[in-house]
Amino acid sequence: MDKIKGQKELWEDQHKRREEESREIEGTPNLFALQCIKLLHRDGTIVEIGAANGRDA
């Protein structure tokens, strides 16, 4: 019988599977970012809060 995985192991496996995908899109703005950039002042300041790959969610 297979062992039932705990939450930590499940998330570690998920991040391993998506690691290559994350590298491929790193530095590429998503659609939301492209839409928001139009609303920002060129010399403005951006405060990033809580953006990450979800490991601490």
C-alpha positions in Angstrom: 0.0 0.0 0.0 1.3 3.5 -0.9 2.2 5.9 1.9 -0.1 8.9 2.2 1.9 12.1 1.7 1.8 15.0 4.2 1.3 18.6 3.2 5.0 19.4 3.3 5.9 16.5 1.0 3.0 17.3 -1.4 4.1 20.9 -1.8 7.8 20.0 -2.2 6.8 17.6 -5.0 4.6 20.3 -6.7 7.5 22.8 -6.6 9.9 20.3 -8.0 7.6 19.5 -10.9 7.1 23.2 -11.7 10.7 24.3 -11.3 11.5 24.2 -15.0 8.3 26.1 -15.9 9.1 28.8 -13.3 12.6 29.3 -14.8 11.1 29.6 -18.3 8.7 32.4 -17.3 11.1 34.2 -14.9 11.4 37.9 -15.8 8.4 37.7 -18.2 5.5 40.0 -17.2 2.1 38.4 -17.1 -1.0 40.0 -18.7 -2.0 41.7 -15.4 1.4 43.3 -15.1 1.3 44.5 -18.7 -2.1 46.1 -18.1 -1.0 47.8 -14.8 2.2 49.3 -16.2 0.0 51.6 -18.3 -1.4 53.1 -15.1 1.9 53.8 -13.3 3.8 57.1 -13.3 7.2 56.7 -15.0 9.1 57.9 -12.0 6.7 56.3 -9.5 7.5 53.8 -6.8 6.2 50.2 -6.6 5.9 48.4 -3.3 5.7 44.6 -3.8 3.9 42.8 -1.0 3.5 39.0 -0.8 4.6 38.2 -4.3 6.3 34.8 -4.4 5.9 31.3 -5.7 3.4 30.4 -3.0 5.6 28.4 -0.7 4.5 30.6 2.3 0.8 30.7 1.4 
